[in-house]
Amino acid sequence: MKRLSHTVNCPNCGRNAERHYLPESTVVRTQCPECDYLMITCHDTGRVIEAYAPGLFATVNA
């Protein structure tokens, strides 16, 4: 199968990022070369497999 790629706005910095659809593994990878943002999700379930977003901090609700 052929890999599909699109240019999208980076959710972290707003610049051009790349979204790659990897049909052989049902994985979608979004990455930004400008700010080092990375998000890998499952295409079927939408679950996040791996994420890295410099400058964004997770808050923990206790």
Summary of the structure (lengths in Angstrom):
residues: 62
radius of gyration: 12.7
end to end distance: 45.1
largest distance: 45.1
contacts: 144
relative contact order: 0.22
helix: 0%
strand: 45%
